[in-house]
Amino acid sequence: MSASTATIHYICTVRSSRAKAVELARAEIAALLRDCDVALPAGGPLSEHRGVCWVDLVEVHARTIEERATRLGYTERIDELIATGPPRKNRPDGPLRWKGSWYERLTVWESDPEEVRLNSPDMRDFALRGEDGRVRPARGYRGDGSSLGPKALPVPDCRLLVNLVFAPEIRSLLDPFAGAGGIVHEASRNGYSVTSMDIEPNVAPGLEGFGAAHQVGDAGAMPFDSASFDAVATELPYAEEQPGTLRRWTNEMLRVLRPGARCAVMCSLAQRDSIAAAASRGGAVVELCEELDRRGTAVAVLVLRR
Ligand SMILES: C[S@@+](CC[C@H](N)C(=O)[O-])C[C@H]1O[C@@H](n2cnc3c(N)ncnc32)[C@H](O)[C@@H]1O
């Protein structure tokens, strides 16, 4: 076997705050490596622990996983599994056993908690337009506390949504419910050309400050041409439960996507079925539909492909 076609096995540790969301962590890794012939085996060493998953990658893509890992939201560490012999003594940090073989772990990437903290809503510079029309700094803006208004999404969730729509050819990304801008901030950091929308005029200066071309308006009637974006990633206002409104939002998000492109949506569990049904009726494929418990709030994450 030549070096470039040998398979490397990795074990990934899911962020402790998302340890129950292993399926989403797997989906995020699979999406971020979709051009790398990645496989995600159902089992591997430490299967008895919660919050781990496994990745198999041909050696030629080893650099890609190390480079792109810095974008990951739900995974906090990736170790390469290196075949070794049995341990001389039973040490807790010794090699791992899996199906009769032994493996050492070599950490290839680990999330930096300080980097995540510095990019969190609490630490970000933002700007708000007041009712008098004047723009004021609002560092650490997390939302207005209303049920339909902005509510800043944590960094791991923003990264997850941006990564779920990853494809190497993506240049433009739209967040039509941008709020305090977590998704916009992450997508801009990835070098995408980001467009944002929000019905609240006050968040416009903050979103422009994150590099977005921003539109104040209703995501149910977007001012964009059909097929004009490579990706959509967004978090809906959870309080909206009218099926007609959810259908209009879904149809609009799919209309502005170019054919074959993806839309990742975080929504409340109550919104999930209306969105999935509208997407299917509109000819889109529901590629992912996972539930998630966000500190007592039942939400769903969907990936729709136009
Ligand atoms: C859950 S928040 C998004 C929070 C965002 N993900 C963040 O990290 O800050 C939903 C946003 O949708 C906006 N919104 C509500 N109805 C809208 C509509 N019809 N069109 C566009 N934006 C809308 C709200 O003002 C709010 O900012």
The ligand as an SDF file (V2000), in Angstrom:
LIG
                    3D

 27 29  0  0  0  0  0  0  0  0999 V2000
  -32.8750   33.6490   17.1340 C   0  0  0  0  0  0  0  0  0  0  0  0
  -32.4900   35.2320   16.5480 S   0  0  0  0  0  0  0  0  0  0  0  0
  -31.0090   34.9670   15.6650 C   0  0  0  0  0  0  0  0  0  0  0  0
  -29.8190   35.0600   16.5690 C   0  0  0  0  0  0  0  0  0  0  0  0
  -28.5230   34.8690   15.8760 C   0  0  0  0  0  0  0  0  0  0  0  0
  -28.3490   33.5010   15.4150 N   0  0  0  0  0  0  0  0  0  0  0  0
  -27.3630   35.2580   16.7910 C   0  0  0  0  0  0  0  0  0  0  0  0
  -26.4200   34.4880   16.9910 O   0  0  0  0  0  0  0  0  0  0  0  0
  -27.4080   36.3580   17.3070 O   0  0  0  0  0  0  0  0  0  0  0  0
  -33.6790   35.4430   15.2960 C   0  0  0  0  0  0  0  0  0  0  0  0
  -33.6430   36.7940   14.6130 C   0  0  0  0  0  0  0  0  0  0  0  0
  -34.6400   36.8210   13.5860 O   0  0  0  0  0  0  0  0  0  0  0  0
  -35.1370   38.1510   13.4820 C   0  0  0  0  0  0  0  0  0  0  0  0
  -36.4340   38.0780   12.8030 N   0  0  0  0  0  0  0  0  0  0  0  0
  -37.6600   37.7820   13.3150 C   0  0  0  0  0  0  0  0  0  0  0  0
  -38.5720   37.7640   12.3270 N   0  0  0  0  0  0  0  0  0  0  0  0
  -37.9320   38.0400   11.1730 C   0  0  0  0  0  0  0  0  0  0  0  0
  -38.3290   38.1390    9.8160 C   0  0  0  0  0  0  0  0  0  0  0  0
  -39.5990   37.9520    9.4380 N   0  0  0  0  0  0  0  0  0  0  0  0
  -37.3950   38.4370    8.9000 N   0  0  0  0  0  0  0  0  0  0  0  0
  -36.0950   38.6300    9.2380 C   0  0  0  0  0  0  0  0  0  0  0  0
  -35.6620   38.5620   10.5190 N   0  0  0  0  0  0  0  0  0  0  0  0
  -36.5560   38.2550   11.4680 C   0  0  0  0  0  0  0  0  0  0  0  0
  -35.1820   38.6500   14.9110 C   0  0  0  0  0  0  0  0  0  0  0  0
  -35.1420   40.0540   14.9670 O   0  0  0  0  0  0  0  0  0  0  0  0
  -33.9230   37.9830   15.5030 C   0  0  0  0  0  0  0  0  0  0  0  0
  -32.8360   38.8640   15.4550 O   0  0  0  0  0  0  0  0  0  0  0  0
  1  2  1  0
  2  3  1  0
  2 10  1  0
  3  4  1  0
  4  5  1  0
  5  6  1  0
  5  7  1  0
  7  8  2  0
  7  9  1  0
 10 11  1  0
 11 12  1  0
 11 26  1  0
 12 13  1  0
 13 14  1  0
 13 24  1  0
 14 15  1  0
 14 23  1  0
 15 16  2  0
 16 17  1  0
 17 18  1  0
 17 23  2  0
 18 19  1  0
 18 20  2  0
 20 21  1  0
 21 22  2  0
 22 23  1  0
 24 25  1  0
 24 26  1  0
 26 27  1  0
M  CHG  2   2   1   9  -1
M  END
$$$$
